[in-house]
């Protein structure tokens, strides 16, 4: 057992316990302080991110790192920085998920039972290159009252360290311990932390199925798995031409390295000479490589090859593993299916139960797909890219859980709380079990509902 790992875990548990009497208002103020400190320290954070990017590019050039990870690493392009800051503000304005009563009963006159939401405790969150996850998870942890230990990919180590220093500087101005959010840097530290089930309450790995399985097999701590994003879109026989094209192209090219980007396109065989050709043309124009089964490949090559200049270089037969691979790039596996039932069967067998979509004009087909597909997110006529805690209104997410217990889909504040039972006697002499039962003079349980949204004391 690593002494340093034990010290980190003990510190996190102590920070969690010290925070439990901190008010909701103070936790919310801490989030606003973090937002201000991030603004003030922007140049230093982006400088560290630039250093991480430069080193990552060297690794890509040497063939030791995938280019998709570099795209996830960059905080300086697009709206990533602003979105990260807005997420902190949005989380600050959300209702407190703790202290909510979901069950209340009077067991007997003056004996009241309440089921009340409360934090889980100490979270160990392991993720890959995306450094903004440090801020997302820190904000969610603060709002939900959970302490957090974070381990990002080595590619983002400098950015993560600078973000953590910024967060801790903000916490120093509040009633919360600075150590409420901590980061570790090495795999050895993570391996040692996985044995700290006395202090750590939940592990959240964000990465491949192999990573999730490895962690599950290496710890006695509960694991909330975030696995591969093998998302599929099915073009139903009633699909609208323009709708299908817009949705598929968006789901593939908006952010190909994201876990909610589409990786498999299923096409009803009645569409091979019509809508499929238009969708394929739009994808090829967007520089997407298509890995096709024989029917979809044949339809493309026999239509009008000259209309698609990328056809010779961007279309090829799909190897067997194409339909179980998270490409994380401008690559899409395509397969023709004879029916809605076949599409559902493919998704359930080959997908990762993340997010899947049907494009259809049939309400019946949409209803069947939603009920038949066993995934955390099932969409009708909407891009799989909507599967995101920020877009769902959660402010941010700690990941997308593909499990079935406790939390599923984008995990926001509600997925970071559990509950406790609070029993209060208002009787003059208290209540004891020995007074209840069958027979003369014994008290009887009443189990009358109590109207309560929060504890009345």
N, C-alpha and C positions, 0 to 999 in steps of 0.2 A: 504493500500500500504506500502510495506517495504521500509524504508529509505535506508537501506544498499543495497537492491536490486536496488533501483533507482540510488544510487551512483555508483554501479558497472556498470549499463547500461549507465549512463551519461559518466563515465570514458571511456568506450569502444567507445561510439560515438565520444567523444573528440579525442581519439587516432586515430580513423578512419579519422576524418576530418583533423587532423594534418598530416596524412600520404599521403594525396592526391597529394601533390607536391613533394614527395620523388621520386627520379628517379628509373627506373627499375633496373639500375646497383646497386643502394644502397640496394634495396630489395633483389636482388640476393646475394649481399655480406652478408646480414643478414642471409640468409640461410646457407652459408658456415660457418659463425660464430657459428650458432646453431650446425652444424655438429661437429665442433671442440670442442665446450663446452660439448656436449654429450660424446664425446670420453674421454675428460678430467675428467668428472664426472661419468664415468661408474660404478665404485665401489660403490659409494654412491647410485646410482639409483638401482643397482641390490641388494644392501643390503635392501633398502626400499621394493623392490619387494619380496625379501625373507620373510620379515616380513608380508607383505600382504598374501603371500602364506601360511605361517604357520597359520595365523588366519583363512584363508579360509578353510584349511584342518580340523580345529576344527569344523567349521560350517558344513562341509560335513559329518563328523563323527556323528554330532548331528542330522543330517537329515534336517538341516535348509538351505542348499545350494546345488544346483545341481553340480555334479562332472564336467559336461561339462563347467560350468563357471570357474572352477579352471584351466582347460586346457587353456582357453582363457586368463587367468590372467598371466600365467608364461612367463616372458621375458627371462629366463635364458636357456631354452632348444632349441635345433635345431638351425635354422638360424634366429630366430626372431630379435635378436639384430642387426645383420649385415644387414638384410633386411630393418629394420627401418632406419638405417643410410643411406643405399643406396637409400632409397626413398627420403630422404632429398636432396641428391646430384642430383638425377634424376630430381626432381622438379626444382632445381636451374638451370638446363641446358635446361629446356623446354622454348619455346617461351612465351613471356609475353602475356597473354590473353586479356589484357586491351589495349585500344587505337587502336584497329583494326577497320577499316571502312568496313561495310558490305553493305552500300547503299550510293551512292553519285549522286546528280543531280544538274544541274544548272537550277534554277527555272526561271531565267531571266538573262540577261546580267549583270554579276557582283554579282549575288545573288546565293550563293552556300549552299546546304544542305548536311550534312553528318550524317549518323547513326554510332555512335562510341561505341564500347564495353567499359564498366566501371564496377567497383566493385559494388556488391549489397549493402554493408554497414557493419552492425554488425550482425554476425552470433551467434546464441545460439545453440550449438550442445550437445545433450544428448545421452550418450552411456552407455554400460554395462561394463563388466569387463576388456576388452582389453586395457591395459594402453598405448600401442604403438599408439593408436588412437590420444592421445594428441599430439604427434609429427607429425603424418600424417596430422592432420587437421591444426595444427599451420603452417606447411610448405605450405600447399595449400592456407591457408588464406593469408600468407605473399606474396606469388607469385601473387595471384589474387587481392591483395590490400584490403582485407576484415579484419576487426578486429574480434576477436573470443572470446566468453565466453564458456567455456567447463565444462560439468558436467559428470563425470564418475561414475561408480558404487561404492558404499561404499567399496566393496571388494578391489578396487585398489587405495584407497584414498592416501596411503603413497607414492606409486609409482607415481601417477599423480601429487602430490604436489612437489615431487623432480624433476620430469621432467619439471614442470612449472617454478620452481626456476631456473633450468638450462637454459631454453629458455629465461627467462627474463634477466638473467645475460649476455647472448649473445646479446640480443637486446640493452642492456645498452651501448654496444660498437658501436652502429650504430646511424643513424639519426632517427630511428623509436622509438616511445615511448615504454617503457618497458611494459606498460599496453595494448599494442596491442593484447596480448594474456593473458587472465585471466582464472582462474578456480574457481568454487564454489563447495561446498562439500555436501550440504544438500538438501533434497527434498523441504524443506520450501523455500530455496533461489530460487530454480527453479520455484516453484509455484508463488513466488512474481515477478520473472523476466518475466513470461509469460504475465504479465499485462503491461509491459514496451514497448508498441507498438510505443511510441514516439521515442524510442532510438534503439530498436532492429528490424531488418528488415527481418530476416528469421530464423525460428526454424527448426533444422534438428534432429529429434529423430531417433536413431538407436536401434531398439528393436522389441518387439512383436507388433502384430496388436492392442492389447489392449493398449499398451503404446502410439502408434501413435494416436489412436482414442481419448484417454484420453486427449492428448495434443491439438489435433485439437478442442476439445470441450471446452478447458480451455483458449483459447487465441484468440485475434483478429489478431495476427501476422501470416503472411503466413507460412505454414508448408510444408516442403518437406519430405514426408513420406518414411521411410525405414522400411518395414514390414517383416513378417516372410519369411523364405526361404524355402518354400514348393516346392523344385525342383524335377522334374520327368525326368526319362529316358524311352523312348519307344523303345523296340526292334521290329523293323519292320519285316515283313515276309521274307524280303530279307537280313536280317542282317548277317554279317560275324561272324562266331563263335569266332575266336580269338579277333577280334576287339570288339565285344560285351563284352566279359569277361574283357578285359583290361580296357575299359571305365567305366563299371559299378563298378568294384572293386576300381578303382582309385577314382571315384566320391564319393564312400561311405567311404573308409578307410583313404584317404590321410589326412583329417582333419575333423572328423565327427562332431565337434562342430561348424564348420563354416556355415554361412548362405547359402553358395553355394554348400554344400554337398547334394547329392541326398537323398531324403526321400521316394520316391515312384518309383517302377519299374513296368512298364506296358509291358506285354509280349503278342505278337501276338499268338493267340491260336494254330497256325500251328507249333509253336516252342516248345510246351510244352514237347514233348518227345525227343527233341534234344538239341538245344542251351540253353534252360532254365535250363536243368539238369546240364550242364557244368558251366553255370554262377552261379547257386545256389551252386554247389560244391566248386567253388572258394571263394564265399562269406562265406560259412560255415568254410572253412579252415582259413579264415581271422577273425573268431570269430564273424561274423555278425549274429544277430538274425533276422529271417525272419518271418514276419507276413503275412500269405498267404491267398488268397481267396480259395474257394473250388477247382477250376480246377488246380491251381498251386500247392496246397497242395497235391492233389490226385496224380499228376504226380510225385512228389517227393517221396511220401510214397510207391508208387507201383513200383518204378524203381528198385533200389538196395540199400535198407536202410543200409546194412552193409558197403557200400562204403563211407558213411558219418557218422563218429562217433559222430558228433555234432548234427545229425538229431533229436534225441529224446529230446535234451535240448534246441536247438536253432531254432526250427521250430514249429509254432503253428498257429491256425486260427486267422485271422485278425479281431479285433473288428471293428465296424463301424467307429469309430473315427480315426482309423489308417491312413486313407488316407487324413486326414485334420490336422495331427499332425506333428510339426517340432520336430523330435526326438532328434536331436543334439547328437547322440550317435551311437554306432554300432547296430542300429536297422533299418530295411528297410521294408516298406509295399510293398506287391507284388500283382498285379492283372492281370488276363488274359483279353484281349480285342479281339473282333472279327475282327476289321478293323482299318485302319488308322484314319478314321473319328471318331470312338469310342474313340481312344486314344486322339485325339485333343479335343473332347468334355469333356473327363475326366480332362485333364489338365486345360482347361478353367474354368471348374466348381469347381474343388477341389484345384487347385494350388493357389499360392499367386502372380502369374504374375512376378516372380523373374527371374529364368533361367530354361529352359527345353531343352531336347536333344532328337534327334532321331538317332538311329543306323540303317543304311540302306545302301544298295548297289544300290538303285534306285534313280536316280536323280529326277525323277518325284515325288516320295514320299517325298524326302527331301525338294523339292520346296513347296509342298502342306503343309507340317508341318510348315515350316518357315512362310508361309503366313497365315496359319490358327490359330496358337497358339498366343494368346494375352499376351505375356510376354516381359519384358524388355530385356531379352536375349534369343535367340532361336538358338540352336547349331545343327550342323549335324556332327556326328561321332567325337565328342570332349567332354571331361569330363566337367561337369558343374562347376568344380573347376576353370576353366579358367575365370569365371565371377569375375573379380577383377581389380581395377584400376591400380595396379602395373603391372599386366600381360598385360593389354591393352596398356601400355605405357604412362599412365597418371602420373606416379611417385608414386601416392597414390590415395586414394579416401576419401571423407567424408562419404560415404555410398553408398548403391545401392538403387536408387529410383524406386519404383514400381508404381509411378504415371505416368501421361501422359502429364502433362503440365510443361514447362520450361526445366526439365532435367529428363532423364530416364536411368536406368541401372547404372553402376558405375559412380559416380559423381566426376569428376576431375575438373581441372581448368575451362574448358568451361562451366561447370554447375554452377560455382560460379561468373559468370559475367552476367550483364544485359546490357542495352545500353541506351544512351541518344542521342537526336538529336541536332546537332550543326548547326546553321544557321549563315552565315557570308555574310555581304554586303561589296562589294568593290566599291560601287558607291560613287561618290563625295559627294552626299547629303544623303547617306543611302537609304534605301528602305522603302516605306510605302504601306500598303494594299490598301489605297484609290486610288492609281494610277492604280490599276488593275481592269479589268472588261470588259463589253461589251459597245460599243459605241465609238464615235469619240474621238481620243486622248488617249484612255485607253491602258495600256500595257497588253500584253498577256503572259501567262506562256509558257515557252519553254520546260521544263522538259527534258533537254538533259543530257545523262549520262556523268559522270566525272570518269576518271580512277584514282582511289586512293586506296591504301592499308592502309594509315594512314592519319591523319590530316596534311595538308600542312602548318600548322602554330602552 
